[in-house]
Amino acid sequence: MVSNDQSDPSEEPPDAESAYTPSDSSAGATATDDTATDGSTDRDIEVPMRVYKAITVFTTMFAIVTVVAGFVLIDSATNRATASLSEIQPVAALFGIGLILAGAAAYAFSTRFRAEGMGKSKDDTDESTDNG
């Protein structure tokens, strides 16, 4: 019987990442590349201040209305969470969940917009890191 100290690649768990070897030819972007790891330069959209204010106001209002309406629909579909399983209205409850997701998605998308000359808060180094 031959003992093999090397592990068989088929025995690795499916979520395990293979280690980088210098002979690997697919080493295009490294982790030290700022544009590869940050990516925020590609995602942020710079708009004039007037457009930024309009986007911020209207998407926030839309998000608030849809999230509140979604919770009201879920509340009415489940009869204030007191209905038995057979009495729940699944279509209304799913529509309420859809409204909540739509409001969250609209608000998350609106955070991609920046006004001209506006920096990202995570890039600010003026503030101290202590809590006191």
C-alpha positions in Angstrom: 0.0 0.0 0.0 1.4 3.4 -1.1 1.0 6.4 1.2 0.3 9.6 -0.6 0.8 12.8 1.5 -0.6 15.1 -1.2 -4.4 15.7 -0.9 -6.6 14.9 -3.9 -8.1 18.1 -5.4 -11.4 16.3 -5.7 -11.5 15.9 -1.9 -11.5 19.7 -1.3 -14.8 21.3 -0.3 -16.5 23.1 -3.2 -16.2 26.5 -1.4 -12.5 26.3 -0.8 -10.4 28.7 -3.0 -7.3 27.3 -4.6 -4.0 28.9 -3.5 -2.2 31.3 -5.8 1.0 29.9 -7.3 3.6 32.0 -9.1 3.2 29.8 -12.2 -0.5 30.7 -12.4 -1.0 32.5 -15.7 -4.4 34.0 -14.8 -3.0 36.6 -12.5 -4.4 39.7 -14.2 -5.6 41.9 -11.4 -4.0 41.6 -8.0 -5.6 42.4 -4.6 -3.3 45.5 -4.4 -4.8 47.0 -7.5 -7.0 49.9 -6.2 -9.5 49.8 -9.0 -10.0 46.1 -8.7 -10.7 46.0 -4.9 -12.4 49.5 -4.5 -14.6 49.6 -7.6 -16.3 52.7 -6.3 -15.0 54.8 -9.1 -17.0 52.8 -11.6 -20.2 52.7 -9.5 -20.6 56.3 -8.4 -22.4 58.7 -10.8 -21.5 62.3 -10.6 -24.5 64.7 -11.2 -25.1 68.4 -10.7 -26.2 69.5 -7.2 -29.8 70.2 -8.3 -30.2 66.7 -9.8 -28.6 65.2 -6.7 -31.1 66.9 -4.4 -34.0 65.9 -6.5 -32.9 62.3 -6.6 -32.3 62.2 -2.9 -35.6 63.7 -2.0 -37.8 61.7 -4.3 -36.1 58.4 -3.8 -36.3 58.8 0.0 -40.0 59.7 -0.2 -40.6 56.7 -2.5 -38.7 54.4 -0.2 -40.6 55.6 2.9 -44.0 55.3 1.2 -43.4 51.8 -0.3 -41.9 50.4 2.9 -44.7 51.7 5.1 -47.3 50.5 2.5 -45.6 47.1 2.4 -45.8 46.7 6.2 -49.5 47.8 6.2 -50.3 45.2 3.5 -48.5 42.5 5.5 -50.3 43.6 8.6 -53.7 43.5 6.9 -52.9 40.2 5.1 -52.1 38.5 8.4 -54.8 40.3 10.4 -52.3 41.9 12.7 -50.4 38.7 13.0 -53.3 37.0 14.7 -54.7 35.1 11.7 -54.4 31.4 11.5 -52.4 29.9 8.6 -55.6 29.2 6.6 -56.8 32.8 7.0 -53.7 34.5 5.7 -53.9 36.2 2.3 -50.7 35.1 0.6 -51.0 37.4 -2.4 -51.4 40.5 -0.4 -48.5 39.4 1.9 -46.2 38.8 -1.0 -47.2 42.1 -2.6 -46.3 43.8 0.7 -42.9 42.1 0.8 -42.4 43.2 -2.8 -43.2 46.8 -1.9 -40.6 46.7 0.9 -38.0 45.3 -1.4 -38.8 47.9 -4.1 -38.4 50.7 -1.6 -35.1 49.3 -0.3 -33.7 48.8 -3.8 -34.7 52.4 -4.9 -33.0 53.9 -1.8 -29.9 51.7 -2.2 -29.6 52.7 -5.9 -30.0 56.4 -5.0 -26.9 56.2 -2.8 -24.7 55.8 -6.0 -25.3 59.4 -7.0 -22.8 62.1 -5.9 -22.8 65.8 -6.4 -19.9 67.5 -8.1 -17.0 67.9 -5.7 -18.6 65.6 -3.1 -16.3 63.1 -1.5 -17.1 59.7 0.1 -17.4 59.7 3.8 -15.2 56.6 4.1 -12.4 58.5 2.5 -12.5 61.3 5.0 -9.5 61.2 7.4 -10.3 64.5 9.2 -12.3 62.8 11.9 -10.6 61.0 14.8 -11.3 57.3 15.3 -11.8 57.5 19.1 -15.2 57.6 20.7 -14.4 60.3 23.3 
